[in-house]
C-alpha cells in the first residue's frame, strides 16, 4: 500500500540494535540568549525537558506494508515513558514510523506496533492470525486517524 501524502511508514521489522540515550544531555545548554536593548533584561531559551526514555533503534526491513522506506535497514528514534519499548520483546514486529519535520530522521509512532509470527512459508501474521493488511487498517482507522495522519 502506498500513499506518499501520508507521513507514515509501516513495515515488518527484525531488531538489529536498540540503545538507550539521554534525551536531555543538552538541556542546560541554552538554545539562544536575548538581551532586551531597552531594559537590559536577559532571556534564556532552553530546550523542553523530555520525560521519556529515549532510544536509537536499528531494524532490518523484512517487508514494507505501507509506503516504502527504500532501504533494507532503517535507523529511528523511539521514546517510551515506561522504560524499554515493548516492541523489543518480539523477534518480528509490524512497526510504524514517521519522518521528522526536518526530514533528518525517522521516529517511532509512540506505542504503536504489532507483534508478528513468521510462518513456515515465510509470511507474517499477527495475533489470532490477523493479516498484515488487517493489522495496518486497524491502526489506520483508530490510532492514526485520532493522531490526524488519516482523514475520515
C-alpha positions in Angstrom: 0.0 0.0 0.0 1.3 3.4 -0.9 0.2 7.0 -0.2 3.2 9.3 -0.1 1.0 12.2 1.0 0.8 10.5 4.5 3.9 10.7 6.7 3.8 7.1 7.8 5.8 4.0 7.0 4.7 0.6 8.2 7.0 -2.4 7.8 7.8 -5.9 9.1 11.0 -5.4 11.1 13.6 -7.5 12.9 15.8 -5.8 15.6 19.4 -5.2 14.9 20.0 -2.8 17.9 18.3 -0.7 20.5 20.4 1.7 22.5 19.2 4.0 25.2 20.5 7.6 25.3 19.9 10.7 27.4 17.5 12.9 25.5 18.2 15.8 27.9 22.0 15.7 27.6 21.9 19.2 26.2 19.1 20.5 28.4 21.2 23.1 30.3 22.8 24.5 27.2 20.8 27.5 26.1 19.4 27.5 22.5 19.8 31.3 22.5 20.2 34.2 24.8 18.5 37.5 24.1 19.1 40.9 25.7 16.3 43.5 25.5 18.0 46.7 24.2 15.6 48.9 26.1 15.5 47.3 29.6 18.7 45.2 29.5 16.7 42.2 30.6 18.2 38.9 29.6 16.0 36.0 28.3 17.5 32.5 28.1 15.7 30.0 25.9 16.3 26.3 26.6 15.1 23.0 25.2 12.0 21.4 26.7 12.7 18.7 29.2 11.9 15.2 27.9 10.4 12.9 30.5 10.5 9.8 28.3 13.3 7.2 27.9 14.9 7.6 24.5 16.4 5.0 22.2 18.3 4.8 19.0 16.9 1.8 17.2 18.0 -0.1 14.1 15.8 -2.6 12.4 16.0 -4.8 9.3 13.1 -4.0 6.9 11.8 -7.5 6.2 8.8 -6.3 4.2 7.2 -2.9 3.6 3.5 -2.7 4.4 2.6 1.0 4.0 4.8 3.3 2.0 8.3 2.1 1.1 11.4 3.1 3.1 13.5 2.1 0.2 16.2 0.6 2.4 16.9 -2.8 3.8 17.8 -1.4 7.3 16.3 1.7 9.0 17.5 3.7 12.0 15.0 5.6 14.0 14.3 7.2 17.4 11.9 5.7 19.9 10.5 7.2 23.1 8.8 5.4 25.9 7.5 6.8 29.2 7.7 3.4 30.9 11.2 2.3 30.0 12.2 -0.2 27.3 9.8 -0.2 24.3 7.5 -3.2 24.4 8.2 -4.0 20.7 11.7 -5.0 21.7 10.4 -8.3 23.2 9.4 -9.8 19.8 11.5 -11.3 17.1 9.3 -9.8 14.4 7.1 -6.7 14.6 4.9 -4.5 12.4 6.4 -1.1 13.2 5.1 2.3 12.4 7.5 5.2 11.7 7.2 8.8 10.5 9.8 11.2 9.2 10.8 14.2 11.4 9.6 17.7 10.2 13.2 18.4 9.2 13.4 15.2 7.3 16.7 14.3 9.1 15.5 11.2 10.9 12.6 8.7 11.4 10.8 8.3 14.7 8.6 5.5 16.0 4.9 6.3 16.4 4.8 6.0 20.1 3.4 2.7 21.5 2.3 1.6 18.0 3.4 -1.8 16.9 2.0 -5.3 16.4 3.9 -8.5 17.4 4.2 -10.9 14.5 4.9 -14.6 13.9 6.8 -15.8 10.9 5.1 -18.8 9.3 6.9 -21.7 7.6 6.0 -20.3 4.2 7.8 -17.1 5.1 4.7 -14.9 5.5 3.9 -13.0 8.7 0.8 -12.9 10.8 -0.3 -11.1 13.9 -2.3 -12.2 16.9 -5.1 -14.6 16.1 -3.8 -15.0 12.6 -4.6 -11.4 11.6 -3.1 -10.4 8.2 -0.6 -7.5 7.9 -3.3 -5.6 5.9 -5.8 -6.1 8.7 -3.4 -5.1 11.4 -2.5 -1.9 9.5 -6.1 -1.0 8.8 -7.0 -1.3 12.5 -4.2 1.2 13.4 -5.1 3.4 10.4 -8.7 3.7 11.4 -8.1 4.2 15.1 -4.8 5.4 16.5 -3.6 7.1 13.3 -6.9 8.7 12.5 -7.0 10.1 16.0 -3.5 11.5 15.6 -4.5 13.2 12.4 -2.5 11.1 10.0 -5.6 9.9 8.1 -8.8 11.8 7.4 -12.3 10.4 7.9 
